[in-house]
Amino acid sequence: MNILVLNCGSSTLKLQLFAVGDNGGPSASPEQLAGGMVDRIGGQAIVSLQAGARPARKSTAPLRDHRAAIDLIINWASSAESGIEGITSIADIHAVGHRVVHGGEQFKQSVKIDKTVLRGIEDCIELAPLHNPANLKGIEAATATFGPGLPQVAVFDTSFHHTLPDHAFLYAIPYQLYRRYRLRRYGFHGTSHRFVTSRYQQLLGKTPPETKIITLHLGNGCSAAAILAGKSIDTSMGLTPLEGLVMGTRSGDLDPAILDFIASKEGLSSHSVESMLNTQSGLLGISGLTNDMRDLLDEARENGDRRARLAVEIFCYRACKYIGAYLAAMNGADAIIFTGGIGENSPEVRRGICANLTWMGIELDEEQNVLLFGGKEGLVSTESSRVKVLVIPTNEELMIAIDTASILVQ
């Protein structure tokens, strides 16, 4: 079956197209047929689409909404120009899998979308007001394009973290606030943490009960997770993706009294302060330059920019602290896994995070650490390192395709 995977933002649409064996199931090995992105939906959109090893097709087009973007994608995929085998018309798409950011406490696993599921995703909008409405747009657009009969599956960022024990997910606030409003730690990037956990098991021949690892998803958004017996038992993001590690434009952990302090001193509303912490903080806020780690490393190395260097140091320090906390939570770990754009491609950041972990027997193989980037996976620790350190490129879209196929063959 051919599965279209969609990740929709308010004005963006990321996609991958997979062919999955008819048996589906968790052991299926989907083949990626195409991928791409549509940006600036609602105006003159920027379109980048690629099939197999062919050069990417880049263009612009006036696209009023997500449905128009999906229609463009299907027309391209079924044309001779794309060269995708087995896709000649809209009828050759057999299912759509959607990334949905927040599933609240209701959705503990991926589910086939129906009216009840749609209402549940809508109920979680107050927990993810920037993400869930865009995810719903994608579902509605796919329904409009393919019709109500095509199966669609929702895969939730939060679902992998539903195994957190209550002592890990509860905040130390009046308990009735949890009962009334479900204020708790939910965690995000769950599909990525689940993928690299599964890939670690494959690479090292581990069973889920033998899996005791710390995973670091480091990109523009960043999160850490403690995985014990193959299950998430703690994670750095909380009620929203704002908590935890320093990120590209998000502050991560801070004293909550800072919000009121900034609001009173700067004459801002609480909403404006929250927006500042989400969009003007993190690497961008510290450096005053950019949220791009590559540029910050270049500025620190080549120009000696103090604030660029400081941003990198704070980023690494916070990640190292979380590793230490999760080592305590799990009474040790067998491996630390780096993933995400920064985790996969920045030897300097990996080195900076691991620098103060020699006490636990971590030894990086400098040659291997420098060599592993650009989609490569493998060990970056020495053979004698007591705790293994690995780089495993994430593939959330592949995980969504596998989930979608598994649900449809049940």
Helices and strands as residue ranges (DSSP letters): E 2-8, E 12-19, E 31-39, E 44-51, E 57-62, H 66-77, G 90-92, E 95-100, E 111-112, H 115-123, G 125-127, H 132-146, E 152-156, G 159-163, H 166-169, H 175-181, H 190-204, G 208-210, E 212-218, E 222-228, E 231-235, H 257-266, H 270-279, H 282-287, H 293-302, H 306-330, E 335-339, H 340-345, H 347-354, G 355-360, H 366-371, E 378-379, E 388-391, H 396-408
